[in-house]
């Protein structure tokens, strides 16, 4: 009888130890809704990596929420926080409008990772980890390419949205074309949306009888730009430089499309990198605090095949 009681006691202790070792930890992932190709890629990679984390850590609870605008995302962050987060990974729709929501989560002792779109003030009161593409370099690499290949070009620019990373890209572009005769005719916001970019490009084509090059920050916007150029039957425009590394644009580069000779890499898969680093921090105590910046690689016909993923949604 004593042996049975002792055995039961050991079993209970072992089960308790196992339960403690496998204590559920929750990672909330808050990202924009798939309103264009790049964010569709973000959603795809967030869900893909969430499943990988669950497989690697059976005690992990990973909740992915998408939101169409800053107000909805602030509510989503609050909903996640109510569930008792150990970590929050957030790619803000508009970072400055979400600072307070992020700070509240951080103040509760939650590990916070911000992806891509940083608030104007990015410090330890807002985040533990920041993972992003190189926004200044995305603009600078594009500007340097235009400067090297068409140093006297008259260029129209289609910006993203009026948030900090857009200005970083603009500043980088201006640095890239510095010292050349490249002239910027106009800059308007296309909201990283192909339909909005189509309308902006139509406006440019009406206003300017001669345009040499178009720089737009996003491959989705480039789709709208190319449609507008084709409809207007304009032959003066030599090429378009965009960015992100979508499979459609990379395929054009691979095929030698003269209108898309290059692209600048800014992968939506960065959200997956951020999630994996966050999981490493909370499950394995890996010291990942700080800033992780990805390269803004110039994709050319020579290296395009290495970045072409035909099964990707973007």
ChimeraX commands (.cxc) that place a marker at each C-alpha (Angstrom):
marker #1 position 0.00,0.00,0.00 radius 0.5
marker #1 position 2.84,2.37,0.94 radius 0.5
marker #1 position 4.53,1.66,-2.40 radius 0.5
marker #1 position 1.32,2.47,-4.27 radius 0.5
marker #1 position 0.89,5.77,-2.43 radius 0.5
marker #1 position 4.54,6.66,-2.96 radius 0.5
marker #1 position 4.29,5.80,-6.63 radius 0.5
marker #1 position 1.19,7.94,-7.00 radius 0.5
marker #1 position 2.99,10.80,-5.27 radius 0.5
marker #1 position 5.95,10.54,-7.63 radius 0.5
marker #1 position 3.59,10.41,-10.64 radius 0.5
marker #1 position 1.70,13.49,-9.45 radius 0.5
marker #1 position 4.97,15.35,-8.94 radius 0.5
marker #1 position 6.18,14.35,-12.40 radius 0.5
marker #1 position 2.96,15.48,-13.99 radius 0.5
marker #1 position 3.12,18.77,-12.12 radius 0.5
marker #1 position 6.69,19.30,-13.27 radius 0.5
marker #1 position 5.70,18.53,-16.87 radius 0.5
marker #1 position 2.76,20.92,-16.65 radius 0.5
marker #1 position 5.07,23.66,-15.38 radius 0.5
marker #1 position 7.57,22.95,-18.16 radius 0.5
marker #1 position 4.80,23.09,-20.72 radius 0.5
marker #1 position 3.08,26.18,-19.37 radius 0.5
marker #1 position 1.20,27.79,-22.24 radius 0.5
marker #1 position 2.69,31.02,-23.54 radius 0.5
marker #1 position 0.70,33.27,-25.81 radius 0.5
marker #1 position 2.03,35.31,-28.73 radius 0.5
marker #1 position -0.39,37.80,-30.23 radius 0.5
marker #1 position 0.27,38.89,-33.80 radius 0.5
marker #1 position -1.45,42.08,-34.99 radius 0.5
marker #1 position -1.06,42.95,-38.67 radius 0.5
marker #1 position -2.86,44.94,-41.37 radius 0.5
marker #1 position -5.58,43.26,-43.41 radius 0.5
marker #1 position -4.59,42.05,-46.89 radius 0.5
marker #1 position -5.59,45.24,-48.69 radius 0.5
marker #1 position -2.85,44.93,-51.32 radius 0.5
marker #1 position -0.25,42.45,-52.44 radius 0.5
marker #1 position 2.45,43.20,-49.89 radius 0.5
marker #1 position 0.09,42.94,-46.92 radius 0.5
marker #1 position -1.37,39.76,-48.43 radius 0.5
marker #1 position 2.18,38.43,-48.26 radius 0.5
marker #1 position 2.41,39.57,-44.63 radius 0.5
marker #1 position -0.78,37.68,-43.74 radius 0.5
marker #1 position 0.46,34.58,-45.57 radius 0.5
marker #1 position 3.82,34.52,-43.81 radius 0.5
marker #1 position 2.32,35.35,-40.40 radius 0.5
marker #1 position -0.04,32.38,-40.62 radius 0.5
marker #1 position 2.69,30.14,-42.03 radius 0.5
marker #1 position 5.16,30.93,-39.24 radius 0.5
marker #1 position 2.45,30.75,-36.58 radius 0.5
marker #1 position 1.92,27.12,-37.54 radius 0.5
marker #1 position 5.67,26.45,-37.46 radius 0.5
marker #1 position 5.93,27.93,-33.95 radius 0.5
marker #1 position 3.02,25.79,-32.74 radius 0.5
marker #1 position 4.74,22.67,-34.08 radius 0.5
marker #1 position 8.08,23.56,-32.53 radius 0.5
marker #1 position 6.54,24.61,-29.21 radius 0.5
marker #1 position 3.43,22.54,-28.36 radius 0.5
marker #1 position 2.87,24.85,-25.40 radius 0.5
marker #1 position 2.61,27.90,-27.67 radius 0.5
marker #1 position -0.63,29.70,-28.37 radius 0.5
marker #1 position -0.22,31.98,-31.40 radius 0.5
marker #1 position -3.12,34.28,-32.29 radius 0.5
marker #1 position -3.02,36.19,-35.59 radius 0.5
marker #1 position -5.41,39.13,-35.98 radius 0.5
marker #1 position -5.75,41.33,-39.07 radius 0.5
marker #1 position -7.13,44.88,-39.02 radius 0.5
marker #1 position -8.09,47.28,-41.85 radius 0.5
marker #1 position -7.28,50.58,-40.10 radius 0.5
marker #1 position -5.59,52.04,-36.99 radius 0.5
marker #1 position -8.77,52.23,-34.89 radius 0.5
marker #1 position -9.62,48.59,-35.59 radius 0.5
marker #1 position -6.06,47.56,-34.87 radius 0.5
marker #1 position -6.03,49.40,-31.52 radius 0.5
marker #1 position -9.16,47.41,-30.59 radius 0.5
marker #1 position -7.52,44.20,-31.79 radius 0.5
marker #1 position -4.47,44.86,-29.62 radius 0.5
marker #1 position -6.73,45.41,-26.61 radius 0.5
marker #1 position -8.59,42.17,-27.36 radius 0.5
marker #1 position -5.29,40.30,-27.52 radius 0.5
marker #1 position -4.07,41.87,-24.29 radius 0.5
marker #1 position -7.20,40.66,-22.46 radius 0.5
marker #1 position -6.18,37.10,-23.33 radius 0.5
marker #1 position -2.97,37.45,-21.31 radius 0.5
marker #1 position -0.11,37.97,-23.74 radius 0.5
marker #1 position 3.46,36.92,-23.15 radius 0.5
marker #1 position 4.49,38.64,-26.38 radius 0.5
marker #1 position 2.99,40.94,-29.00 radius 0.5
marker #1 position 4.26,41.12,-32.57 radius 0.5
marker #1 position 2.73,44.10,-34.32 radius 0.5
marker #1 position 3.04,45.54,-37.79 radius 0.5
marker #1 position 1.07,48.77,-37.33 radius 0.5
marker #1 position -1.24,50.16,-39.99 radius 0.5
marker #1 position -0.17,53.63,-38.78 radius 0.5
marker #1 position 2.44,53.45,-36.01 radius 0.5
marker #1 position 1.99,56.89,-34.48 radius 0.5
marker #1 position -1.74,56.30,-34.02 radius 0.5
marker #1 position -1.03,53.00,-32.23 radius 0.5
marker #1 position 1.72,54.14,-29.85 radius 0.5
marker #1 position -0.58,54.36,-26.83 radius 0.5
marker #1 position -2.06,50.90,-27.42 radius 0.5
marker #1 position 1.45,49.44,-27.77 radius 0.5
marker #1 position 2.71,51.24,-24.66 radius 0.5
marker #1 position -0.16,49.84,-22.60 radius 0.5
marker #1 position 0.77,46.30,-23.61 radius 0.5
marker #1 position 4.47,46.97,-22.95 radius 0.5
marker #1 position 3.69,48.45,-19.50 radius 0.5
marker #1 position 2.02,45.17,-18.53 radius 0.5
marker #1 position 5.37,43.41,-18.89 radius 0.5
marker #1 position 4.69,41.94,-22.33 radius 0.5
marker #1 position 7.55,41.39,-24.77 radius 0.5
marker #1 position 6.81,43.71,-27.70 radius 0.5
marker #1 position 8.15,43.35,-31.24 radius 0.5
marker #1 position 7.39,46.06,-33.80 radius 0.5
marker #1 position 7.68,45.15,-37.47 radius 0.5
marker #1 position 8.34,47.42,-40.45 radius 0.5
marker #1 position 6.46,50.59,-39.48 radius 0.5
marker #1 position 8.03,52.26,-36.47 radius 0.5
marker #1 position 6.55,55.11,-34.44 radius 0.5
marker #1 position 8.30,58.47,-34.72 radius 0.5
marker #1 position 9.83,57.79,-31.31 radius 0.5
marker #1 position 11.14,54.23,-31.22 radius 0.5
marker #1 position 12.66,53.46,-27.83 radius 0.5
marker #1 position 12.50,50.93,-25.02 radius 0.5
marker #1 position 9.23,52.40,-23.74 radius 0.5
marker #1 position 7.58,51.18,-26.94 radius 0.5
marker #1 position 9.32,47.94,-27.84 radius 0.5
marker #1 position 11.84,45.25,-26.99 radius 0.5
marker #1 position 12.60,44.33,-30.59 radius 0.5
marker #1 position 12.29,46.09,-33.96 radius 0.5
marker #1 position 12.48,44.14,-37.24 radius 0.5
marker #1 position 12.27,45.95,-40.56 radius 0.5
marker #1 position 13.51,46.32,-44.06 radius 0.5
marker #1 position 15.94,49.12,-44.74 radius 0.5
marker #1 position 13.56,51.92,-45.65 radius 0.5
marker #1 position 16.14,54.64,-46.36 radius 0.5
marker #1 position 18.09,52.14,-48.48 radius 0.5
marker #1 position 14.98,51.14,-50.44 radius 0.5
marker #1 position 14.77,54.73,-51.69 radius 0.5
marker #1 position 18.52,55.22,-52.00 radius 0.5
marker #1 position 19.09,52.04,-54.05 radius 0.5
marker #1 position 16.33,53.10,-56.47 radius 0.5
marker #1 position 17.76,56.61,-56.71 radius 0.5
marker #1 position 21.28,55.32,-57.32 radius 0.5
marker #1 position 20.05,53.08,-60.13 radius 0.5
marker #1 position 18.26,55.98,-61.84 radius 0.5
marker #1 position 21.28,58.24,-61.32 radius 0.5
marker #1 position 23.63,55.68,-62.89 radius 0.5
marker #1 position 21.43,54.77,-65.85 radius 0.5
marker #1 position 19.51,57.97,-66.66 radius 0.5
marker #1 position 21.41,60.83,-64.95 radius 0.5
marker #1 position 19.40,63.53,-66.75 radius 0.5
marker #1 position 15.99,61.91,-66.25 radius 0.5
marker #1 position 12.78,63.76,-65.48 radius 0.5
marker #1 position 11.14,61.60,-62.82 radius 0.5
marker #1 position 7.71,61.38,-61.23 radius 0.5
marker #1 position 7.42,59.83,-57.79 radius 0.5
marker #1 position 4.49,57.93,-56.31 radius 0.5
marker #1 position 4.80,57.84,-52.55 radius 0.5
marker #1 position 3.25,55.36,-50.13 radius 0.5
marker #1 position 1.31,56.76,-47.17 radius 0.5
marker #1 position 2.05,59.80,-44.99 radius 0.5
marker #1 position 3.79,57.81,-42.24 radius 0.5
marker #1 position 7.44,57.82,-41.07 radius 0.5
marker #1 position 8.75,55.03,-43.29 radius 0.5
marker #1 position 7.49,56.85,-46.38 radius 0.5
marker #1 position 9.58,59.90,-45.45 radius 0.5
marker #1 position 12.59,57.68,-44.80 radius 0.5
marker #1 position 12.26,56.27,-48.30 radius 0.5
marker #1 position 11.87,59.72,-49.81 radius 0.5
marker #1 position 14.96,60.99,-48.00 radius 0.5
marker #1 position 16.90,57.95,-49.18 radius 0.5
marker #1 position 15.80,58.52,-52.78 radius 0.5
marker #1 position 16.90,62.16,-52.68 radius 0.5
marker #1 position 20.27,61.03,-51.33 radius 0.5
marker #1 position 20.53,58.45,-54.11 radius 0.5
marker #1 position 20.03,60.97,-56.93 radius 0.5
marker #1 position 22.18,63.68,-55.33 radius 0.5
marker #1 position 24.90,65.00,-57.61 radius 0.5
marker #1 position 23.03,64.14,-60.81 radius 0.5
marker #1 position 20.76,66.13,-63.11 radius 0.5
marker #1 position 17.77,63.97,-62.21 radius 0.5
marker #1 position 14.76,66.25,-61.84 radius 0.5
marker #1 position 11.73,65.25,-59.75 radius 0.5
marker #1 position 8.65,66.67,-61.45 radius 0.5
marker #1 position 6.08,65.68,-58.84 radius 0.5
marker #1 position 5.42,63.54,-55.75 radius 0.5
marker #1 position 1.97,62.28,-54.81 radius 0.5
marker #1 position 0.68,59.57,-52.48 radius 0.5
marker #1 position -0.53,56.31,-53.99 radius 0.5
marker #1 position -1.26,54.64,-50.61 radius 0.5
marker #1 position 0.59,51.48,-51.68 radius 0.5
marker #1 position -2.50,50.63,-53.72 radius 0.5
marker #1 position -2.59,49.80,-57.42 radius 0.5
marker #1 position -5.90,51.60,-58.08 radius 0.5
marker #1 position -4.74,54.78,-56.34 radius 0.5
marker #1 position -1.40,54.62,-58.15 radius 0.5
marker #1 position -3.25,54.17,-61.45 radius 0.5
marker #1 position -5.15,57.42,-60.79 radius 0.5
marker #1 position -2.01,59.30,-59.74 radius 0.5
marker #1 position -0.20,58.11,-62.86 radius 0.5
marker #1 position -3.11,59.19,-65.04 radius 0.5
marker #1 position -2.82,62.63,-63.48 radius 0.5
marker #1 position 0.92,62.72,-64.15 radius 0.5
marker #1 position 0.42,61.66,-67.77 radius 0.5
marker #1 position -2.05,64.49,-68.26 radius 0.5
marker #1 position 0.13,67.12,-66.58 radius 0.5
marker #1 position 3.54,66.23,-68.01 radius 0.5
marker #1 position 4.13,65.73,-71.75 radius 0.5
marker #1 position 7.54,64.17,-71.08 radius 0.5
marker #1 position 8.39,61.72,-68.30 radius 0.5
marker #1 position 11.52,59.59,-68.41 radius 0.5
marker #1 position 11.25,57.42,-65.30 radius 0.5
marker #1 position 8.70,56.56,-62.63 radius 0.5
marker #1 position 9.73,55.67,-59.10 radius 0.5
marker #1 position 7.05,54.13,-56.91 radius 0.5
marker #1 position 7.67,52.53,-53.55 radius 0.5
marker #1 position 5.65,49.39,-54.04 radius 0.5
marker #1 position 5.26,46.64,-56.62 radius 0.5
marker #1 position 1.46,46.77,-56.36 radius 0.5
marker #1 position 1.53,50.45,-57.28 radius 0.5
marker #1 position 3.77,49.59,-60.22 radius 0.5
marker #1 position 0.96,47.43,-61.62 radius 0.5
marker #1 position -1.35,50.46,-61.68 radius 0.5
marker #1 position 1.41,52.65,-63.12 radius 0.5
marker #1 position 2.06,50.25,-65.99 radius 0.5
marker #1 position -1.67,50.01,-66.75 radius 0.5
marker #1 position -1.97,53.79,-66.96 radius 0.5
marker #1 position 1.07,54.07,-69.23 radius 0.5
marker #1 position -0.23,51.33,-71.52 radius 0.5
marker #1 position -3.71,52.86,-71.74 radius 0.5
marker #1 position -2.27,56.29,-72.55 radius 0.5
marker #1 position 0.04,54.72,-75.18 radius 0.5
marker #1 position 2.92,56.79,-73.89 radius 0.5
marker #1 position 6.30,55.77,-75.29 radius 0.5
marker #1 position 8.48,58.44,-73.65 radius 0.5
marker #1 position 8.67,56.62,-70.30 radius 0.5
marker #1 position 11.82,54.51,-70.29 radius 0.5
marker #1 position 11.21,52.38,-67.20 radius 0.5
marker #1 position 9.62,52.06,-63.77 radius 0.5
marker #1 position 11.48,51.28,-60.54 radius 0.5
marker #1 position 9.39,49.83,-57.72 radius 0.5
marker #1 position 10.08,47.80,-54.61 radius 0.5
marker #1 position 9.14,44.81,-52.44 radius 0.5
marker #1 position 10.16,41.81,-54.53 radius 0.5
marker #1 position 6.77,40.49,-55.64 radius 0.5
marker #1 position 6.86,37.37,-57.77 radius 0.5
marker #1 position 5.21,39.18,-60.71 radius 0.5
marker #1 position 7.77,41.99,-60.77 radius 0.5
marker #1 position 10.69,39.62,-60.28 radius 0.5
marker #1 position 9.39,37.52,-63.18 radius 0.5
marker #1 position 9.39,40.67,-65.35 radius 0.5
marker #1 position 12.98,41.34,-64.36 radius 0.5
marker #1 position 13.93,37.72,-65.13 radius 0.5
marker #1 position 12.24,37.97,-68.53 radius 0.5
marker #1 position 14.11,41.17,-69.44 radius 0.5
marker #1 position 11.03,43.42,-69.48 radius 0.5
marker #1 position 12.45,46.83,-70.45 radius 0.5
marker #1 position 9.80,48.64,-68.39 radius 0.5
marker #1 position 10.82,46.76,-65.20 radius 0.5
marker #1 position 14.60,46.31,-65.48 radius 0.5
marker #1 position 15.11,46.03,-61.70 radius 0.5
marker #1 position 13.25,45.79,-58.41 radius 0.5
marker #1 position 14.28,46.59,-54.82 radius 0.5
marker #1 position 13.75,43.89,-52.19 radius 0.5
marker #1 position 11.51,44.60,-49.18 radius 0.5
marker #1 position 10.09,41.19,-48.27 radius 0.5
marker #1 position 6.77,40.72,-46.44 radius 0.5
marker #1 position 8.32,37.58,-44.93 radius 0.5
marker #1 position 10.01,39.90,-42.40 radius 0.5
marker #1 position 6.95,39.39,-40.18 radius 0.5
marker #1 position 7.91,35.71,-39.96 radius 0.5
marker #1 position 11.47,36.64,-38.99 radius 0.5
marker #1 position 10.05,38.86,-36.24 radius 0.5
marker #1 position 7.79,36.07,-34.96 radius 0.5
marker #1 position 10.61,33.52,-34.88 radius 0.5
marker #1 position 12.90,35.89,-32.98 radius 0.5
marker #1 position 10.10,36.66,-30.54 radius 0.5
marker #1 position 9.45,32.96,-29.95 radius 0.5
marker #1 position 13.16,32.44,-29.34 radius 0.5
marker #1 position 13.08,35.20,-26.73 radius 0.5
marker #1 position 10.10,33.95,-24.71 radius 0.5
marker #1 position 10.60,30.18,-25.03 radius 0.5
marker #1 position 14.39,29.88,-25.08 radius 0.5
marker #1 position 15.49,33.14,-23.40 radius 0.5
marker #1 position 17.56,34.04,-26.48 radius 0.5
marker #1 position 18.75,37.67,-26.13 radius 0.5
marker #1 position 17.22,39.25,-29.22 radius 0.5
marker #1 position 16.52,42.77,-27.93 radius 0.5
marker #1 position 17.39,45.57,-30.30 radius 0.5
marker #1 position 17.01,46.33,-34.01 radius 0.5
marker #1 position 17.24,43.88,-36.91 radius 0.5
marker #1 position 17.42,45.48,-40.35 radius 0.5
marker #1 position 17.17,43.52,-43.61 radius 0.5
marker #1 position 19.05,44.50,-46.76 radius 0.5
marker #1 position 17.40,46.42,-49.61 radius 0.5
marker #1 position 18.88,44.26,-52.36 radius 0.5
marker #1 position 18.77,45.48,-55.96 radius 0.5
marker #1 position 17.17,42.66,-57.94 radius 0.5
marker #1 position 18.52,42.45,-61.49 radius 0.5
marker #1 position 18.27,39.94,-64.28 radius 0.5
marker #1 position 21.47,38.34,-62.99 radius 0.5
marker #1 position 20.20,37.55,-59.50 radius 0.5
marker #1 position 16.39,37.56,-59.91 radius 0.5
marker #1 position 16.04,33.77,-59.93 radius 0.5
marker #1 position 17.29,33.61,-56.33 radius 0.5
marker #1 position 14.33,35.74,-55.20 radius 0.5
marker #1 position 11.57,34.21,-57.34 radius 0.5
marker #1 position 9.01,32.14,-55.43 radius 0.5
marker #1 position 6.16,31.30,-57.82 radius 0.5
marker #1 position 4.00,29.66,-55.11 radius 0.5
marker #1 position 3.96,32.76,-52.94 radius 0.5
marker #1 position 0.77,34.90,-52.93 radius 0.5
marker #1 position 2.94,37.96,-53.57 radius 0.5
marker link #1:1,2 radius 0.2
marker link #1:2,3 radius 0.2
marker link #1:3,4 radius 0.2
marker link #1:4,5 radius 0.2
marker link #1:5,6 radius 0.2
marker link #1:6,7 radius 0.2
marker link #1:7,8 radius 0.2
marker link #1:8,9 radius 0.2
marker link #1:9,10 radius 0.2
marker link #1:10,11 radius 0.2
marker link #1:11,12 radius 0.2
marker link #1:12,13 radius 0.2
marker link #1:13,14 radius 0.2
marker link #1:14,15 radius 0.2
marker link #1:15,16 radius 0.2
marker link #1:16,17 radius 0.2
marker link #1:17,18 radius 0.2
marker link #1:18,19 radius 0.2
marker link #1:19,20 radius 0.2
marker link #1:20,21 radius 0.2
marker link #1:21,22 radius 0.2
marker link #1:22,23 radius 0.2
marker link #1:23,24 radius 0.2
marker link #1:24,25 radius 0.2
marker link #1:25,26 radius 0.2
marker link #1:26,27 radius 0.2
marker link #1:27,28 radius 0.2
marker link #1:28,29 radius 0.2
marker link #1:29,30 radius 0.2
marker link #1:30,31 radius 0.2
marker link #1:31,32 radius 0.2
marker link #1:32,33 radius 0.2
marker link #1:33,34 radius 0.2
marker link #1:34,35 radius 0.2
marker link #1:35,36 radius 0.2
marker link #1:36,37 radius 0.2
marker link #1:37,38 radius 0.2
marker link #1:38,39 radius 0.2
marker link #1:39,40 radius 0.2
marker link #1:40,41 radius 0.2
marker link #1:41,42 radius 0.2
marker link #1:42,43 radius 0.2
marker link #1:43,44 radius 0.2
marker link #1:44,45 radius 0.2
marker link #1:45,46 radius 0.2
marker link #1:46,47 radius 0.2
marker link #1:47,48 radius 0.2
marker link #1:48,49 radius 0.2
marker link #1:49,50 radius 0.2
marker link #1:50,51 radius 0.2
marker link #1:51,52 radius 0.2
marker link #1:52,53 radius 0.2
marker link #1:53,54 radius 0.2
marker link #1:54,55 radius 0.2
marker link #1:55,56 radius 0.2
marker link #1:56,57 radius 0.2
marker link #1:57,58 radius 0.2
marker link #1:58,59 radius 0.2
marker link #1:59,60 radius 0.2
marker link #1:60,61 radius 0.2
marker link #1:61,62 radius 0.2
marker link #1:62,63 radius 0.2
marker link #1:63,64 radius 0.2
marker link #1:64,65 radius 0.2
marker link #1:65,66 radius 0.2
marker link #1:66,67 radius 0.2
marker link #1:67,68 radius 0.2
marker link #1:68,69 radius 0.2
marker link #1:69,70 radius 0.2
marker link #1:70,71 radius 0.2
marker link #1:71,72 radius 0.2
marker link #1:72,73 radius 0.2
marker link #1:73,74 radius 0.2
marker link #1:74,75 radius 0.2
marker link #1:75,76 radius 0.2
marker link #1:76,77 radius 0.2
marker link #1:77,78 radius 0.2
marker link #1:78,79 radius 0.2
marker link #1:79,80 radius 0.2
marker link #1:80,81 radius 0.2
marker link #1:81,82 radius 0.2
marker link #1:82,83 radius 0.2
marker link #1:83,84 radius 0.2
marker link #1:84,85 radius 0.2
marker link #1:85,86 radius 0.2
marker link #1:86,87 radius 0.2
marker link #1:87,88 radius 0.2
marker link #1:88,89 radius 0.2
marker link #1:89,90 radius 0.2
marker link #1:90,91 radius 0.2
marker link #1:91,92 radius 0.2
marker link #1:92,93 radius 0.2
marker link #1:93,94 radius 0.2
marker link #1:94,95 radius 0.2
marker link #1:95,96 radius 0.2
marker link #1:96,97 radius 0.2
marker link #1:97,98 radius 0.2
marker link #1:98,99 radius 0.2
marker link #1:99,100 radius 0.2
marker link #1:100,101 radius 0.2
marker link #1:101,102 radius 0.2
marker link #1:102,103 radius 0.2
marker link #1:103,104 radius 0.2
marker link #1:104,105 radius 0.2
marker link #1:105,106 radius 0.2
marker link #1:106,107 radius 0.2
marker link #1:107,108 radius 0.2
marker link #1:108,109 radius 0.2
marker link #1:109,110 radius 0.2
marker link #1:110,111 radius 0.2
marker link #1:111,112 radius 0.2
marker link #1:112,113 radius 0.2
marker link #1:113,114 radius 0.2
marker link #1:114,115 radius 0.2
marker link #1:115,116 radius 0.2
marker link #1:116,117 radius 0.2
marker link #1:117,118 radius 0.2
marker link #1:118,119 radius 0.2
marker link #1:119,120 radius 0.2
marker link #1:120,121 radius 0.2
marker link #1:121,122 radius 0.2
marker link #1:122,123 radius 0.2
marker link #1:123,124 radius 0.2
marker link #1:124,125 radius 0.2
marker link #1:125,126 radius 0.2
marker link #1:126,127 radius 0.2
marker link #1:127,128 radius 0.2
marker link #1:128,129 radius 0.2
marker link #1:129,130 radius 0.2
marker link #1:130,131 radius 0.2
marker link #1:131,132 radius 0.2
marker link #1:132,133 radius 0.2
marker link #1:133,134 radius 0.2
marker link #1:134,135 radius 0.2
marker link #1:135,136 radius 0.2
marker link #1:136,137 radius 0.2
marker link #1:137,138 radius 0.2
marker link #1:138,139 radius 0.2
marker link #1:139,140 radius 0.2
marker link #1:140,141 radius 0.2
marker link #1:141,142 radius 0.2
marker link #1:142,143 radius 0.2
marker link #1:143,144 radius 0.2
marker link #1:144,145 radius 0.2
marker link #1:145,146 radius 0.2
marker link #1:146,147 radius 0.2
marker link #1:147,148 radius 0.2
marker link #1:148,149 radius 0.2
marker link #1:149,150 radius 0.2
marker link #1:150,151 radius 0.2
marker link #1:151,152 radius 0.2
marker link #1:152,153 radius 0.2
marker link #1:153,154 radius 0.2
marker link #1:154,155 radius 0.2
marker link #1:155,156 radius 0.2
marker link #1:156,157 radius 0.2
marker link #1:157,158 radius 0.2
marker link #1:158,159 radius 0.2
marker link #1:159,160 radius 0.2
marker link #1:160,161 radius 0.2
marker link #1:161,162 radius 0.2
marker link #1:162,163 radius 0.2
marker link #1:163,164 radius 0.2
marker link #1:164,165 radius 0.2
marker link #1:165,166 radius 0.2
marker link #1:166,167 radius 0.2
marker link #1:167,168 radius 0.2
marker link #1:168,169 radius 0.2
marker link #1:169,170 radius 0.2
marker link #1:170,171 radius 0.2
marker link #1:171,172 radius 0.2
marker link #1:172,173 radius 0.2
marker link #1:173,174 radius 0.2
marker link #1:174,175 radius 0.2
marker link #1:175,176 radius 0.2
marker link #1:176,177 radius 0.2
marker link #1:177,178 radius 0.2
marker link #1:178,179 radius 0.2
marker link #1:179,180 radius 0.2
marker link #1:180,181 radius 0.2
marker link #1:181,182 radius 0.2
marker link #1:182,183 radius 0.2
marker link #1:183,184 radius 0.2
marker link #1:184,185 radius 0.2
marker link #1:185,186 radius 0.2
marker link #1:186,187 radius 0.2
marker link #1:187,188 radius 0.2
marker link #1:188,189 radius 0.2
marker link #1:189,190 radius 0.2
marker link #1:190,191 radius 0.2
marker link #1:191,192 radius 0.2
marker link #1:192,193 radius 0.2
marker link #1:193,194 radius 0.2
marker link #1:194,195 radius 0.2
marker link #1:195,196 radius 0.2
marker link #1:196,197 radius 0.2
marker link #1:197,198 radius 0.2
marker link #1:198,199 radius 0.2
marker link #1:199,200 radius 0.2
marker link #1:200,201 radius 0.2
marker link #1:201,202 radius 0.2
marker link #1:202,203 radius 0.2
marker link #1:203,204 radius 0.2
marker link #1:204,205 radius 0.2
marker link #1:205,206 radius 0.2
marker link #1:206,207 radius 0.2
marker link #1:207,208 radius 0.2
marker link #1:208,209 radius 0.2
marker link #1:209,210 radius 0.2
marker link #1:210,211 radius 0.2
marker link #1:211,212 radius 0.2
marker link #1:212,213 radius 0.2
marker link #1:213,214 radius 0.2
marker link #1:214,215 radius 0.2
marker link #1:215,216 radius 0.2
marker link #1:216,217 radius 0.2
marker link #1:217,218 radius 0.2
marker link #1:218,219 radius 0.2
marker link #1:219,220 radius 0.2
marker link #1:220,221 radius 0.2
marker link #1:221,222 radius 0.2
marker link #1:222,223 radius 0.2
marker link #1:223,224 radius 0.2
marker link #1:224,225 radius 0.2
marker link #1:225,226 radius 0.2
marker link #1:226,227 radius 0.2
marker link #1:227,228 radius 0.2
marker link #1:228,229 radius 0.2
marker link #1:229,230 radius 0.2
marker link #1:230,231 radius 0.2
marker link #1:231,232 radius 0.2
marker link #1:232,233 radius 0.2
marker link #1:233,234 radius 0.2
marker link #1:234,235 radius 0.2
marker link #1:235,236 radius 0.2
marker link #1:236,237 radius 0.2
marker link #1:237,238 radius 0.2
marker link #1:238,239 radius 0.2
marker link #1:239,240 radius 0.2
marker link #1:240,241 radius 0.2
marker link #1:241,242 radius 0.2
marker link #1:242,243 radius 0.2
marker link #1:243,244 radius 0.2
marker link #1:244,245 radius 0.2
marker link #1:245,246 radius 0.2
marker link #1:246,247 radius 0.2
marker link #1:247,248 radius 0.2
marker link #1:248,249 radius 0.2
marker link #1:249,250 radius 0.2
marker link #1:250,251 radius 0.2
marker link #1:251,252 radius 0.2
marker link #1:252,253 radius 0.2
marker link #1:253,254 radius 0.2
marker link #1:254,255 radius 0.2
marker link #1:255,256 radius 0.2
marker link #1:256,257 radius 0.2
marker link #1:257,258 radius 0.2
marker link #1:258,259 radius 0.2
marker link #1:259,260 radius 0.2
marker link #1:260,261 radius 0.2
marker link #1:261,262 radius 0.2
marker link #1:262,263 radius 0.2
marker link #1:263,264 radius 0.2
marker link #1:264,265 radius 0.2
marker link #1:265,266 radius 0.2
marker link #1:266,267 radius 0.2
marker link #1:267,268 radius 0.2
marker link #1:268,269 radius 0.2
marker link #1:269,270 radius 0.2
marker link #1:270,271 radius 0.2
marker link #1:271,272 radius 0.2
marker link #1:272,273 radius 0.2
marker link #1:273,274 radius 0.2
marker link #1:274,275 radius 0.2
marker link #1:275,276 radius 0.2
marker link #1:276,277 radius 0.2
marker link #1:277,278 radius 0.2
marker link #1:278,279 radius 0.2
marker link #1:279,280 radius 0.2
marker link #1:280,281 radius 0.2
marker link #1:281,282 radius 0.2
marker link #1:282,283 radius 0.2
marker link #1:283,284 radius 0.2
marker link #1:284,285 radius 0.2
marker link #1:285,286 radius 0.2
marker link #1:286,287 radius 0.2
marker link #1:287,288 radius 0.2
marker link #1:288,289 radius 0.2
marker link #1:289,290 radius 0.2
marker link #1:290,291 radius 0.2
marker link #1:291,292 radius 0.2
marker link #1:292,293 radius 0.2
marker link #1:293,294 radius 0.2
marker link #1:294,295 radius 0.2
marker link #1:295,296 radius 0.2
marker link #1:296,297 radius 0.2
marker link #1:297,298 radius 0.2
marker link #1:298,299 radius 0.2
marker link #1:299,300 radius 0.2
marker link #1:300,301 radius 0.2
marker link #1:301,302 radius 0.2
marker link #1:302,303 radius 0.2
marker link #1:303,304 radius 0.2
marker link #1:304,305 radius 0.2
marker link #1:305,306 radius 0.2
marker link #1:306,307 radius 0.2
marker link #1:307,308 radius 0.2
marker link #1:308,309 radius 0.2
marker link #1:309,310 radius 0.2
marker link #1:310,311 radius 0.2
marker link #1:311,312 radius 0.2
marker link #1:312,313 radius 0.2
marker link #1:313,314 radius 0.2
view
